[in-house]
Amino acid sequence: MSERVLVGAGVGTGIAIGRAFKYTSAKYVPWESDKAGSSRGLMAITAAIAQVEKDLDESAKNSDAEAASILEAMKLTLSDPSLLAGIKERLADGANSQRAVSGAFAGAAKALSSLGEYFAARASDIEELGNRVIQVLSGEGAVDFPAEPFVLFADSVGPLEMSRLANTSIVGLITSTGSATSHTAILARAANLPTVVSVLGSEFIQLGDQVIVDSSSGQVLVNPNELELRQYQEALTKNPHHPDVSNFDLPVALFANLGSSSEAESALAFGAQGVGLFRTELLFLGEKQAPSLEKQILEYSRLLSAFPGKRVIVRVLDLDTDKPLPFLSLTETGKYANRGFQALLSNLEVLETQLEALAESSKRYPETELWVMAPMITSSKQAKQFVELAKNYGLKIVGVMIEVPEVCQEDTFAGILNTVDFVSIGTNDLTQYTLNLDRTNSAIALSDVRKPEVLGLIERVISASTAAHKPVGICGEAAGDPESAKLFIEYGVTSLSLSPALLPGLVRALRT
């Protein structure tokens, strides 16, 4: 597998492969006479604002209608007299030019963000305007972008910067902040630029790393292995028409792995028959407190509303030691400490809020078939606990993920099957734990899943599930590998779930 797989919210349906590039804005260095109340400082700021207005005009002329309207709105923001008044006030209070500009624009952005989620997304545009004014004051020149195809990674990229990127060799975009409804996301979608926003861990990307931006699943693969690279290169270059999976007589259902409701459109465009794994972590990652019931209902409702008449399988929060969450208590005992369902048992309030939100969302969209599953259960007792808890909230179809070798043993798995409605095999963790690989320092290859000791467990789980008439799916990375997928189908698996971008390639492979 890749050196790292980072997750965020995907924007659009595309794939990008390229070398990572990041630029950092120059810091403003005040000139000697830039003092409190300095007339030169106010004149320089006014001139800088005029220059940014001119830049916005030029960018709008060379943009499509949607981009131009956003840039025009930003220009109107610059002419707001309250901004200039705020700058003058800060200069009079002793601020230099940079602090006066940043303070006035930050104040305006904060006031806008306090009005709610929609306005908070627009507040980032004001922050970009302030940064651009400071750049002009600094005399910062144009960024020297690479001539070869590159993937830009940055904390944020505003509409003005997006318009400038149109004439570069950019093929993909990764940001550590933002949302799927931000102006940046809107412009990226309009430009067909594969983008993943709000990526936690983007600081681990190094200049020059090879990265794959999979906007269909909200994943960023850092330094992928040869097989992954070949799969995505094939998906990028072969047959741009996405097949309608329902038109083919396939032996299994083909579902999508998603990390955000914003990726639903992409999954459907690639022909997914539903969602086999919805990772809920993005709602929690990077937050100082657990997301509210209302926020979760909104996200799950957006997801379910996109798949009427189809199945959507949601995995409750999967805590990982690589994903620290300050509002959760950690469990420090056992081989699987701080992982999966064991961690949720120490944070029942968080789990119960999530189950309540899922149940309420399902009531609002009953035409979508919602299934819910727990991550990494380690015993039949845990499976029973989760099923009882979920059904107490009114959730009808409840299952678990099989990710550790201990639960694949005959007696333990028989107890699990007596309790759950379905099982899903997570091949990534199952392979790592079965082969005793170090999760932080050892990368697994997709071929590792086909080693006898791993395949033996997978075949046992599928065989027992089939005998018990319980649906059994595969949702790990191996589901998208044609060679592995054909083996799983031979064993009797009922569904495969993978990145939407890899669905067309898998369909072609299964038909040959």
C-alpha positions, -999 to 999 in steps of 0.1 A, spaced: 0 0 0 9 37 -1 33 52 24 3 71 38 -34 73 29 -49 106 40 -87 113 40 -107 144 34 -138 156 15 -135 149 -22 -146 175 -47 -156 164 -82 -151 130 -98 -116 130 -111 -82 115 -103 -48 134 -103 -13 119 -102 17 142 -98 45 155 -77 35 175 -46 43 212 -46 37 238 -19 43 275 -18 44 297 12 34 334 10 61 359 19 59 375 53 53 413 53 84 433 64 74 468 74 96 497 61 113 520 86 87 548 84 57 524 87 46 538 120 14 543 139 -9 567 120 17 571 92 1 587 61 25 567 40 11 535 56 -25 544 48 -15 555 12 3 522 7 -26 502 19 -51 521 -3 -28 515 -33 -25 478 -25 -63 475 -22 -66 492 -56 -41 467 -71 -60 438 -57 -92 452 -72 -74 454 -106 -62 418 -102 -98 407 -95 -110 425 -126 -84 409 -148 -91 374 -134 -128 378 -138 -124 387 -175 -105 354 -181 -129 332 -161 -162 314 -167 -194 329 -155 -195 311 -122 -159 321 -113 -164 356 -125 -194 361 -103 -174 350 -72 -145 373 -81 -169 402 -86 -184 396 -52 -149 396 -37 -143 430 -54 -174 444 -38 -162 432 -4 -130 452 -9 -150 484 -14 -169 479 19 -162 512 38 -163 494 71 -130 476 61 -112 508 54 -126 523 86 -113 493 106 -78 497 90 -77 534 99 -88 527 135 -60 501 139 -34 525 124 -45 551 149 -42 526 177 -5 520 169 -6 491 144 17 489 114 3 484 80 3 446 81 -14 444 115 -39 470 105 -49 451 74 -48 416 89 -68 428 120 -95 446 99 -100 417 75 -98 390 103 -125 409 122 -148 410 92 -142 373 85 -150 365 121 -182 385 121 -193 367 89 -184 332 102 -205 338 133 -236 339 111 -236 302 104 -220 274 83 -228 289 49 -213 323 58 -183 307 76 -173 292 43 -175 326 27 -154 342 54 -124 324 40 -127 347 9 -123 377 31 -92 362 47 -78 356 12 -84 392 3 -65 404 34 -36 381 27 -35 393 -9 -34 430 2 -5 421 25 13 403 -3 10 434 -25 24 455 4 53 431 7 61 434 -30 57 396 -33 62 385 -69 44 358 -88 50 322 -77 72 301 -99 52 270 -104 67 238 -118 65 233 -156 57 196 -152 23 184 -139 20 190 -101 -4 186 -73 -6 217 -51 -10 212 -14 -17 242 9 -36 252 40 -61 269 18 -64 283 -18 -89 311 -23 -108 320 -55 -82 346 -66 -54 321 -63 -76 295 -81 -80 318 -110 -43 322 -113 -37 285 -112 -57 280 -145 -26 289 -165 -2 265 -147 5 227 -150 -16 219 -119 -34 186 -121 -48 183 -86 -53 202 -53 -51 192 -16 -60 216 12 -59 211 50 -89 234 55 -121 243 37 -153 225 29 -171 209 -1 -193 240 -3 -166 266 -2 -159 289 -32 -126 270 -37 -145 237 -40 -170 253 -64 -143 266 -87 -123 234 -86 -154 214 -96 -162 239 -124 -126 235 -136 -127 197 -134 -97 199 -111 -95 168 -88 -95 182 -53 -97 169 -17 -103 195 10 -100 194 48 -73 167 47 -60 159 81 -23 150 81 -14 170 49 16 182 68 31 148 63 33 154 25 68 164 15 78 185 -15 83 162 -45 63 132 -30 43 114 -56 6 117 -47 -27 104 -61 -56 127 -55 -88 105 -56 -116 130 -54 -142 103 -59 -134 88 -25 -118 117 -6 -85 99 -4 -49 111 -9 -24 83 -15 12 95 -7 40 76 -25 17 48 -37 32 14 -45 36 1 -81 3 -18 -82 -18 12 -68 -1 35 -92 -9 12 -121 -45 9 -111 -50 46 -109 -31 53 -141 -54 29 -158 -85 46 -143 -71 79 -154 -64 70 -190 -88 42 -200 -124 47 -212 -136 80 -198 -172 68 -201 -183 54 -169 -203 22 -173 -237 17 -158 -230 -13 -136 -267 -23 -136 -264 -30 -174 -240 -59 -167 -246 -93 -153 -220 -92 -126 -216 -119 -99 -216 -94 -70 -229 -60 -60 -203 -32 -65 -204 -5 -39 -184 27 -32 -162 36 -3 -168 72 7 -157 97 34 -181 126 28 -216 131 15 -200 155 -11 -186 124 -28 -221 108 -35 -224 124 -69 -191 110 -79 -200 75 -67 -232 75 -88 -213 89 -118 -189 60 -117 -218 35 -115 -218 25 -78 -248 4 -68 -247 19 -33 -222 26 -5 -204 -3 10 -183 18 35 -191 53 46 -162 65 68 -176 89 94 -142 100 107 -141 132 87 -169 147 109 -147 141 140 -111 145 129 -94 178 139 -123 188 161 -119 199 197 -153 185 207 -176 158 193 -198 170 165 -234 178 176 -264 156 170 -277 183 145 -245 184 126 -243 147 122 -280 144 112 -273 170 84 -244 150 70 -260 116 72 -292 130 57 -273 145 28 -257 111 22 -290 91 24 -309 115 2 -284 108 -26 -291 70 -27 -329 64 -28 -337 28 -34 -300 18 -28 -280 4 2 -258 26 23 -235 10 49 -222 34 75 -193 26 98 -195 43 131 -164 62 143 -132 42 138 -107 56 163 -71 50 154 -39 60 173 -30 79 141 -61 100 145 -60 116 179 -93 131 192 -90 153 223 -126 147 234 -122 109 236 -110 88 265 -84 63 254 -82 26 263 -47 16 272 -51 -22 276 -47 -51 252 -34 -57 217 -60 -35 201 -59 -6 226 -73 27 213 -88 10 182 -123 3 169 -152 -7 190 -131 -11 221 -123 26 221 -160 34 215 -170 14 246 -150 39 267 -169 68 250 -204 56 249 -219 91 248 -202 98 215 -213 65 201 -249 69 213 -251 104 197 -239 90 164 -264 61 165 -292 86 174 -282 108 144 -282 78 120 -316 66 132 -331 101 128 -316 104 93 -330 71 83 -364 81 94 -362 112 72 -351 91 42 -367 57 46 -364 49 9 -327 45 14 -317 12 29 -294 21 58 -271 -5 73 -248 3 102 -216 -15 113 -191 -13 141 -153 -12 134 -128 -38 146 -148 -59 171 -126 -84 189 -152 -108 204 -187 -121 200 -196 -103 232 -186 -69 216 -207 -78 185 -237 -85 207 -232 -52 226 -231 -32 195 -261 -49 178 -283 -44 210 -273 -8 214 -279 1 177 -313 -17 176 -323 1 208 -321 33 187 -343 18 160 -316 9 135 -328 -22 116 -298 -38 98 -267 -40 121 -234 -56 114 -197 -56 123 -163 -54 105 -140 -84 106 -105 -70 109 -86 -91 135 -76 -128 131 -90 -138 165 -126 -133 155 -122 -155 124 -118 -186 146 -147 -210 142 -163 -208 176 -159 -170 180 -172 -163 145 -202 -186 150 -212 -165 180 -209 -133 159 -230 -147 131 -258 -156 157 -259 -119 166 -254 -98 135 -273 -92 103 -242 -89 81 -204 -88 82 -179 -68 62 -142 -78 59 -116 -50 62 -87 -65 44 -62 -38 53 -61 -44 90 -68 -81 88 -38 -85 66 -15 -64 89 -26 -81 121 -25 -116 105 11 -111 92 22 -93 123 32 -62 104 40 -30 122 11 -7 114 32 25 115 64 13 99 54 -14 75 34 -9 43 14 -38 31 12 -47 -6 -21 -57 -22 -5 -90 -30 0 -96 8 -38 -101 10 -34 -132 -12 -9 -149 11 -23 -183 23 -26 -173 60 -47 -143 51 -68 -159 24 -75 -188 47 -92 -165 72 -111 -147 45 -124 -179 29 -135 -192 63 -155 -160 71 -171 -160 37 -180 -197 38 -195 -195 73 -215 -164 65 -229 -180 33 -239 -211 53 -257 -188 78 -274 -169 50 -258 -136 61 -245 -111 36 -207 -107 36 -188 -80 18 -152 -68 13 -145 -31 18 -107 -30 21 -83 -19 -6 -81 -54 -20 -117 -51 -32 -105 -29 -60 -77 -53 -71 -91 -75 -99 -69 -105 -90 -80 -105 -54 -116 -96 -62 -120 -127 -85 -108 -149 -56 -133 -133 -32 -161 -139 -57 -150 -175 -61 -153 -179 -23 -189 -165 -23 -187 -129 -12 -219 -109 -19 -205 -74 -24 -173 -55 -30 -168 -19 -20 -140 3 -34 -130 37 -45 -156 49 -71 -128 58 -95 -117 21 -96 -151 8 -104 -150 10 -142 -116 -9 -143 -130 -36 -120 -161 -40 -141 -139 -45 -172 -118 -70 -154 -148 -90 -141 -163 -92 -176 -132 -107 -192 
